[in-house]
Amino acid sequence: MPKAILAIVIYRLWPKYGNFDTFLGLVRQYPTHLNLSYSEQVVMSDKPIALVTGGAQGIGLACAKALADDGARIVLADINAHEVQAAATEMGNDTVGIACDMGDTDQITAMYDEIEAKHGPVSILVNNAGIALPGDFLDTSIEQFRQVIDVNLVGVFASLQRAAKGMVSHKIEGAIVNMSSINAVVAIPTIAAYCSSKGGVMQLTKSASLALAPHNIRVNAVGPGSIDTAMLASVNANPEAMKMVMSRTPMQRIGSAKEVGDTVAFLASKKASYITGETIYIDGGRLGMNYTC
């Protein structure tokens, strides 16, 4: 009998039967006496399942590694099937990689169905997947704007809602961390859709935290500033652009993906058990600067 199933047997039967000989006899009849379904066996996973979207690289992968260090079993989701499988292999420890376009709600639903059927319900969700599609404000098409919103906001809502339904159904006091940005508060004219989506994520986080608080499901967000990822590569390669970034960063350096991952892991942990509805900005002090600084 797997240890996880033995745990549920003890939990269910020991208070009822008390007598060790009676209890042992019932255990030997497992699973005929208990008649546990496959789904019930899956629920009793030894580790909480943490799903990280956009998890094949950068901030997503850093979040996954931090959660794995805290004892979670990781499921990585990413639009790039090859990269997500490679990342899962790199992480090891039974990490699962699933290809999913977070701009397609049907794929999101199918992903959760697959995870629950094969591994059990999600206890921790990191809604990290996102795109920017920079361009001139006057030239941005409705289709381009909608594409960003579909991934960064609609996809985040669909994933959050589906994860929460599973948590409520299985009575899991879970944790959800959404990826916002400092651009939920400040703005850049060439990424209007991105800024709009991240502001939406900040407000969605608050709304969801209120809706799910009665179920002891916490919903928070993080808002990274300038982080050393592929998205910042063009800035890193341009000394003048980097000089501008540093002029608005009191700590005078770029943040690391690991620093974001560690913050996400904290919010997903019991150490943050009384924190919900908040967005923590990981920006080296940038948002605190007055224009006269």
Protein Blocks (a to p, Z undefined) as FASTA:
>chain_A
ZZklmmmmmmmmmmmnopamlmmmmmmmpcklnopafklmmmmpfbdcdddehklgcjll
mmmmmmmmnopacddddfblmlmmmmmmmngnoiacddddfkbmklmmmmmmmmmmmnop
cfbdcdfbccfkpadfklpcfklmmmmmmmmmmmmmmmmmmmmmmmmmnopacddddddd
fklmmccfklmmlmmmmmmmmmmmmmmmmmmmmnopacddddddddddfklmmmmmmmkl
mmmmmmmmmnopacdfklmmmmmmmmmpmklmmgghiacddehhmmmpcfkZZ
